[in-house]
Amino acid sequence: MENDEALKLAYKIKFERNKRNISQEELADLSGVSISTIKNIERGIGNITVKNLCKIAKILELDLGILTNFKL
């Protein structure tokens, strides 16, 4: 998933997480997504599943479409 879109998504997730003062560990605990997956997502590496993306969006209180720039 290393490309411009992955890096944009990584930036958005990290930005929104920091805006809410949530650590990577807290996001992992709250979402049920492993800490290593959170770290990889925020680096823009690896593949993020839709299921994990939905979990993260829910914790960050973001619409999935806004997070991904997709019109749902």
Sequence and secondary structure as in RCSB ss.txt:
>XXXX:A:sequence
MENDEALKLAYKIKFERNKRNISQEELADLSGVSISTIKNIERGIGNITVKNLCKIAKILELDLGILTNFKL
>XXXX:A:secstr
  SHHHHHHHHHHHHHHHHTT  HHHHHHHHT  HHHHHHHHHT S   HHHHHHHHHHTT  HHHHHT   
